[in-house]
């Protein structure tokens, strides 16, 4: 069944210490096809992030800058509260949106309520090649990342937004709850966002560690969810040294959070 196409979008961006990447992101957003607004939430950056953002806000009246700390989920929830468009699209501070990103997200709202675009990793080749292992729930891939994800504002608020307890994996939790509430998730491969990989093995393994902690949080909240998970896919498609290092670091994060992580 076709749905009315959503025209006006709010783009919510959460950032912290993105001085090196922010200008490229904002350049890619201010040239998107209107109508839109951009709501940027800075989590108390200690570099020039806020200064750069405010320079753009002075030039583009549809871009507004706020400051709010907390987890990524908390920052995104705050941004949605400050938005006013019927649809909300999320993107991260280290990303670049393709020129027709928003146009293609809009078009996809005619066939699905929640829309995920295609995220392309750019950077160190060994990290670029790593694939996301999907997790399906009621026929929908719920692992689409929130750096390229669009929600009807009313649906987002009705299911409670992001769970601010999550360190990572808050997007998987959100997508799961949306499907449980009856939403459909569609994929728009033409709505492309370029996401920078980590610049060093230290940062890459640190990210994997916290991703593993987030997966443990998912099991603590949705234990039965993992009956649909097929870990063998990870070994069949991602047996490179970088993939195995990522897996090992994620397992440390998973087991470490079980022992030392913050309970709900």
DRENVOSE-493855 format. One record per residue (C-alpha): residue number from 1; residue in three letters; x, y, z. Coordinates in nm, 2 decimals, padded with zeros to 4 digits. Layout:
! DRENVOSE-493855
  resi  resn      xx      yy      zz
   NUM   ALA       X       Y       Z
...
***
This chain:
! DRENVOSE-493855
  resi  resn      xx      yy      zz
     1   UNK   00.00   00.00   00.00
     2   UNK   00.14   00.34  -00.10
     3   UNK   00.15   00.62   00.15
     4   UNK   00.16   00.99   00.11
     5   UNK   00.52   01.11   00.05
     6   UNK   00.66   01.31   00.34
     7   UNK   00.78   01.65   00.22
     8   UNK   00.93   01.84   00.52
     9   UNK   01.21   01.68   00.71
    10   UNK   01.40   01.77   01.03
    11   UNK   01.76   01.64   01.01
    12   UNK   01.89   01.57   01.36
    13   UNK   02.27   01.56   01.41
    14   UNK   02.45   01.48   01.74
    15   UNK   02.81   01.57   01.77
    16   UNK   03.10   01.58   02.01
    17   UNK   03.45   01.70   01.92
    18   UNK   03.39   01.68   01.54
    19   UNK   03.60   01.98   01.45
    20   UNK   03.77   01.79   01.16
    21   UNK   03.46   01.65   01.01
    22   UNK   03.18   01.89   01.08
    23   UNK   03.22   02.14   00.79
    24   UNK   03.20   01.86   00.53
    25   UNK   02.89   01.72   00.69
    26   UNK   02.72   02.06   00.71
    27   UNK   02.82   02.15   00.35
    28   UNK   02.64   01.83   00.24
    29   UNK   02.33   01.91   00.45
    30   UNK   02.27   02.28   00.36
    31   UNK   02.26   02.18  -00.01
    32   UNK   01.99   01.92   00.03
    33   UNK   01.66   01.96  -00.15
    34   UNK   01.42   02.17   00.07
    35   UNK   01.20   02.20   00.27
    36   UNK   01.41   02.10   00.57
    37   UNK   01.55   02.21   00.90
    38   UNK   01.87   02.10   01.06
    39   UNK   01.89   02.05   01.43
    40   UNK   02.24   02.01   01.56
    41   UNK   02.30   01.90   01.92
    42   UNK   02.65   01.94   02.06
    43   UNK   02.74   01.72   02.36
    44   UNK   02.97   01.97   02.53
    45   UNK   03.26   01.96   02.28
    46   UNK   03.60   02.08   02.39
    47   UNK   03.73   02.17   02.04
    48   UNK   03.60   02.41   01.78
    49   UNK   03.29   02.21   01.69
    50   UNK   03.04   02.45   01.84
    51   UNK   03.21   02.75   01.68
    52   UNK   03.20   02.59   01.34
    53   UNK   02.83   02.50   01.38
    54   UNK   02.73   02.85   01.49
    55   UNK   02.91   02.99   01.18
    56   UNK   02.69   02.78   00.96
    57   UNK   02.38   02.87   01.17
    58   UNK   02.45   03.24   01.10
    59   UNK   02.44   03.17   00.73
    60   UNK   02.15   02.93   00.71
    61   UNK   01.84   03.02   00.90
    62   UNK   01.71   02.66   00.88
    63   UNK   02.00   02.53   01.09
    64   UNK   01.98   02.56   01.47
    65   UNK   02.25   02.47   01.72
    66   UNK   02.18   02.34   02.08
    67   UNK   02.40   02.20   02.36
    68   UNK   02.30   01.89   02.56
    69   UNK   02.51   01.62   02.72
    70   UNK   02.44   01.25   02.78
    71   UNK   02.44   00.95   02.56
    72   UNK   02.39   00.96   02.18
    73   UNK   02.03   00.85   02.24
    74   UNK   01.98   01.14   02.48
    75   UNK   02.12   01.39   02.23
    76   UNK   01.90   01.26   01.95
    77   UNK   01.59   01.27   02.17
    78   UNK   01.67   01.63   02.27
    79   UNK   01.71   01.71   01.90
    80   UNK   01.37   01.56   01.81
    81   UNK   01.21   01.75   02.09
    82   UNK   01.34   02.07   01.93
    83   UNK   01.23   01.97   01.58
    84   UNK   00.89   02.04   01.42
    85   UNK   00.88   01.86   01.09
    86   UNK   00.66   01.55   01.04
    87   UNK   00.96   01.33   00.96
    88   UNK   01.30   01.31   01.14
    89   UNK   01.61   01.19   00.97
    90   UNK   01.93   01.11   01.17
    91   UNK   02.29   01.15   01.06
    92   UNK   02.62   01.15   01.25
    93   UNK   02.89   01.42   01.28
    94   UNK   03.15   01.21   01.09
    95   UNK   02.93   01.15   00.79
    96   UNK   02.87   01.31   00.45
    97   UNK   02.53   01.30   00.29
    98   UNK   02.51   01.24  -00.09
    99   UNK   02.35   01.53  -00.29
   100   UNK   02.02   01.36  -00.33
   101   UNK   02.01   01.19   00.01
   102   UNK   01.70   01.36   00.14
   103   UNK   01.52   01.35  -00.19
   104   UNK   01.55   00.97  -00.19
   105   UNK   01.45   00.93   00.17
   106   UNK   01.14   01.13   00.09
   107   UNK   01.05   00.91  -00.20
   108   UNK   01.09   00.60   00.01
   109   UNK   00.83   00.72   00.26
   110   UNK   00.56   00.63   00.01
   111   UNK   00.62   00.26   00.06
   112   UNK   00.75   00.23   00.42
   113   UNK   00.70   00.41   00.75
   114   UNK   01.06   00.39   00.87
   115   UNK   01.32   00.44   00.60
   116   UNK   01.69   00.34   00.62
   117   UNK   01.93   00.46   00.35
   118   UNK   02.25   00.30   00.23
   119   UNK   02.56   00.37   00.45
   120   UNK   02.90   00.35   00.27
   121   UNK   03.22   00.33   00.48
   122   UNK   03.51   00.54   00.36
   123   UNK   03.86   00.55   00.50
   124   UNK   04.11   00.28   00.58
   125   UNK   04.05   00.00   00.33
   126   UNK   04.07  -00.29   00.58
   127   UNK   03.79  -00.12   00.78
   128   UNK   03.59  -00.03   00.47
   129   UNK   03.55  -00.39   00.36
   130   UNK   03.38  -00.49   00.69
   131   UNK   03.01  -00.56   00.65
   132   UNK   02.72  -00.51   00.88
   133   UNK   02.57  -00.85   00.99
   134   UNK   02.20  -00.81   00.97
   135   UNK   01.95  -00.92   01.24
   136   UNK   01.60  -00.98   01.13
   137   UNK   01.29  -00.94   01.34
   138   UNK   00.94  -01.02   01.20
   139   UNK   01.09  -01.00   00.85
   140   UNK   01.26  -00.66   00.89
   141   UNK   01.63  -00.59   00.93
   142   UNK   01.66  -00.40   01.25
   143   UNK   02.03  -00.33   01.24
   144   UNK   02.01  -00.03   01.00
   145   UNK   02.23   00.23   01.17
   146   UNK   02.10   00.57   01.29
   147   UNK   02.35   00.76   01.09
   148   UNK   02.11   00.71   00.80
   149   UNK   01.76   00.65   00.93
   150   UNK   01.43   00.84   00.90
   151   UNK   01.12   00.81   01.13
   152   UNK   00.78   00.98   01.14
   153   UNK   00.81   01.21   01.43
   154   UNK   00.48   01.09   01.58
   155   UNK   00.59   00.72   01.57
   156   UNK   00.93   00.81   01.72
   157   UNK   00.77   00.99   02.01
   158   UNK   00.49   00.72   02.06
   159   UNK   00.75   00.44   02.11
   160   UNK   00.95   00.66   02.35
   161   UNK   01.24   00.76   02.13
   162   UNK   01.59   00.62   02.19
   163   UNK   01.65   00.44   02.51
   164   UNK   01.90   00.67   02.68
   165   UNK   02.05   00.38   02.89
   166   UNK   02.22   00.23   02.58
   167   UNK   02.59   00.30   02.53
   168   UNK   02.56   00.18   02.17
   169   UNK   02.30  -00.03   01.98
   170   UNK   02.04   00.22   02.07
   171   UNK   01.93   00.22   01.70
   172   UNK   01.88  -00.16   01.70
   173   UNK   01.66  -00.12   02.01
   174   UNK   01.46   00.16   01.85
   175   UNK   01.40  -00.03   01.53
   176   UNK   01.30  -00.34   01.73
   177   UNK   01.04  -00.14   01.93
   178   UNK   00.91   00.02   01.61
   179   UNK   00.85  -00.31   01.45
   180   UNK   00.68  -00.44   01.77
   181   UNK   00.45  -00.14   01.75
   182   UNK   00.35  -00.22   01.39
   183   UNK   00.59  -00.01   01.19
   184   UNK   00.74  -00.12   00.86
   185   UNK   01.11  -00.06   00.78
   186   UNK   01.20   00.01   00.42
   187   UNK   01.54   00.03   00.25
   188   UNK   01.63   00.32   00.01
   189   UNK   01.96   00.22  -00.15
   190   UNK   01.98   00.56  -00.34
   191   UNK   01.97   00.75  -00.01
   192   UNK   02.35   00.73   00.05
   193   UNK   02.55   00.85   00.34
   194   UNK   02.93   00.82   00.36
   195   UNK   03.05   00.73   00.70
   196   UNK   03.42   00.77   00.79
   197   UNK   03.59   00.46   00.94
   198   UNK   03.81   00.50   01.25
   199   UNK   04.15   00.64   01.17
   200   UNK   04.36   00.40   01.37
   201   UNK   04.35   00.04   01.50
   202   UNK   04.32   00.18   01.86
   203   UNK   04.00   00.38   01.77
   204   UNK   03.87   00.09   01.56
   205   UNK   03.91  -00.16   01.84
   206   UNK   03.77   00.08   02.10
   207   UNK   03.46   00.12   01.88
   208   UNK   03.43  -00.26   01.85
   209   UNK   03.46  -00.29   02.23
   210   UNK   03.17  -00.05   02.30
   211   UNK   02.96  -00.21   02.02
   212   UNK   03.00  -00.54   02.20
   213   UNK   02.89  -00.37   02.52
   214   UNK   02.58  -00.24   02.34
   215   UNK   02.50  -00.59   02.22
   216   UNK   02.51  -00.71   02.58
   217   UNK   02.27  -00.43   02.67
   218   UNK   02.04  -00.57   02.40
   219   UNK   02.05  -00.92   02.55
   220   UNK   01.97  -00.77   02.89
   221   UNK   01.67  -00.59   02.76
   222   UNK   01.56  -00.83   02.48
   223   UNK   01.70  -01.17   02.56
   224   UNK   01.48  -01.36   02.32
   225   UNK   01.58  -01.14   02.03
   226   UNK   01.90  -01.33   01.97
   227   UNK   01.72  -01.65   01.87
   228   UNK   01.70  -01.50   01.52
   229   UNK   02.07  -01.41   01.51
   230   UNK   02.30  -01.62   01.28
   231   UNK   02.66  -01.56   01.40
   232   UNK   02.79  -01.81   01.14
   233   UNK   02.74  -01.53   00.89
   234   UNK   03.01  -01.33   01.06
   235   UNK   03.27  -01.61   01.00
   236   UNK   03.15  -01.69   00.64
   237   UNK   03.16  -01.34   00.51
   238   UNK   03.41  -01.16   00.73
   239   UNK   03.71  -01.38   00.81
   240   UNK   03.97  -01.11   00.75
   241   UNK   04.23  -01.02   01.02
   242   UNK   04.05  -00.69   01.08
   243   UNK   03.71  -00.87   01.12
   244   UNK   03.86  -01.12   01.36
   245   UNK   04.01  -00.84   01.57
   246   UNK   03.68  -00.66   01.57
   247   UNK   03.50  -00.97   01.69
   248   UNK   03.76  -01.03   01.97
   249   UNK   03.73  -00.68   02.09
   250   UNK   03.35  -00.69   02.07
   251   UNK   03.35  -01.01   02.28
   252   UNK   03.56  -00.83   02.54
   253   UNK   03.30  -00.55   02.55
   254   UNK   03.02  -00.80   02.57
   255   UNK   03.16  -01.00   02.86
   256   UNK   03.30  -00.69   03.03
   257   UNK   02.97  -00.51   03.03
   258   UNK   02.81  -00.82   03.19
   259   UNK   03.05  -00.79   03.48
   260   UNK   03.09  -00.42   03.52
   261   UNK   02.83  -00.24   03.31
   262   UNK   02.56  -00.01   03.44
   263   UNK   02.23  -00.19   03.52
   264   UNK   01.90  -00.04   03.43
***
